[in-house]
Structures are given as C-alpha cells and as structure tokens.
Amino acid sequence: MSITRSDAALLCRAPLVFVGTANPGGQFDAATRSGDPGFIREVAPNLFEIPDFSGNYMYQSIGNLLIEPRVSIGFIDGHDFVVLTGVSTTHWEEEPGGR
C-alpha cells in the first residue's frame, strides 16, 4: 500500500523521526534521526532517503536493516503520532574525495 501524498509531505518536513527495526531474534530497537526539515527526501514516489549521521557509533539500526529490512518510521504531526511501515534498502556511498 502506498502512503498518502499528505503523509509523504509531512515526513519530508519532519525535523525528528523514530526508526524502528528488529534484530533476527525479534528484539526491537528504536533510534532517532533528526536534522533540519527536509533532511528526509522523497527520491521517487513512496521511496524515501534518510541519511545516517555520525552519532553513538553503535550502528544497531543499520545492522538490523541489513538482516531484516522491514522498518517503521514514526514522527509527530501536531498532536498526532504518524507511523509508516515498509521495507528498506541500504546504499553505501563513498566519502567525499573517494576514500
């Protein structure tokens, strides 16, 4: 099922999201991602890019997603908490300068 255009626009304006993942044992993890509104981009209809920024260097979310790609994204819209679910893919990019 596709998300609505309204929810897609809200997600792309959200300054804070919660990323929910699970490990192979079924244990859940929730991590925050934040940035200036617009840090989440819709690169195609219903396909969103959420960058990973330096943080606590635990990499639980990415480790979970590499094994179990199902993901939930939650964010606050006024008085509502919106939850979107889907499947993730991971794309690795080289650092600036080709390192």
C-alpha positions as CSV (number, residue, x, y, z in Angstrom):
1,M,0.0,0.0,0.0
2,S,1.3,3.5,-0.8
3,I,1.3,6.3,1.7
4,T,-0.7,9.3,1.0
5,R,0.8,12.4,-0.6
6,S,-0.1,14.3,2.6
7,D,1.9,11.8,4.8
8,A,4.8,11.9,2.4
9,A,4.9,15.7,2.6
10,L,4.7,15.6,6.4
11,L,7.6,13.1,6.5
12,C,9.8,15.2,4.3
13,R,9.1,18.2,6.6
14,A,9.7,16.3,9.9
15,P,12.7,17.5,11.9
16,L,12.7,14.3,14.0
17,V,11.8,10.7,13.2
18,F,11.9,7.5,15.1
19,V,13.3,4.5,13.1
20,G,12.0,1.1,14.3
21,T,13.9,-2.0,13.4
22,A,14.2,-5.6,14.7
23,N,17.2,-8.0,15.0
24,P,17.0,-11.6,13.9
25,G,15.9,-12.6,17.4
26,G,12.9,-10.4,17.2
27,Q,14.1,-7.8,19.6
28,F,13.1,-4.3,18.7
29,D,15.2,-1.2,18.5
30,A,14.1,2.4,18.1
31,A,16.5,5.1,17.1
32,T,16.0,8.8,16.5
33,R,17.2,10.6,13.4
34,S,16.9,14.4,13.2
35,G,18.0,17.3,11.1
36,D,16.7,20.5,9.5
37,P,13.2,20.0,7.9
38,G,13.9,18.4,4.5
39,F,16.7,16.1,5.7
40,I,14.4,13.2,4.6
41,R,13.9,13.3,0.8
42,E,11.4,11.6,-1.4
43,V,13.6,10.4,-4.3
44,A,10.7,8.7,-6.1
45,P,7.0,8.1,-5.2
46,N,7.0,6.2,-1.9
47,L,10.8,5.9,-1.9
48,F,12.5,8.0,0.8
49,E,16.1,8.6,1.6
50,I,17.0,9.0,5.2
51,P,20.7,9.9,5.7
52,D,22.7,8.4,8.5
53,F,24.7,11.0,10.5
54,S,27.5,10.4,13.0
55,G,26.1,9.6,16.4
56,N,26.8,7.0,19.0
57,Y,28.7,4.6,16.6
58,M,26.6,1.6,17.7
59,Y,25.1,1.0,14.2
60,Q,22.2,-1.1,15.6
61,S,19.7,0.2,13.1
62,I,21.8,-0.4,10.0
63,G,22.9,-3.8,11.4
64,N,19.3,-4.8,11.9
65,L,18.2,-3.5,8.5
66,L,20.9,-5.4,6.7
67,I,19.4,-8.6,8.1
68,E,15.7,-7.7,8.5
69,P,14.7,-5.0,6.0
70,R,11.3,-4.3,7.5
71,V,11.2,-0.9,9.1
72,S,8.8,1.6,10.8
73,I,9.2,5.3,10.7
74,G,7.3,7.4,13.3
75,F,7.0,11.1,13.6
76,I,4.9,13.7,15.3
77,D,2.4,15.9,13.4
78,G,0.9,18.4,15.8
79,H,-0.9,16.2,18.3
80,D,-0.7,13.0,16.2
81,F,2.0,10.4,16.0
82,V,2.2,9.1,12.5
83,V,3.7,5.6,11.8
84,L,4.7,4.4,8.4
85,T,5.9,0.9,7.7
86,G,7.8,-0.5,4.8
87,V,10.9,-2.3,3.5
88,S,14.3,-0.7,3.5
89,T,17.3,-1.0,1.2
90,T,20.8,0.2,2.0
91,H,23.0,2.2,-0.3
92,W,26.7,2.8,0.5
93,E,28.3,5.9,-0.8
94,E,32.0,6.8,-0.8
95,E,33.1,9.7,1.4
96,P,33.9,13.0,-0.4
97,G,37.3,12.6,-2.1
98,G,36.8,8.9,-2.9
99,R,38.0,7.5,0.4
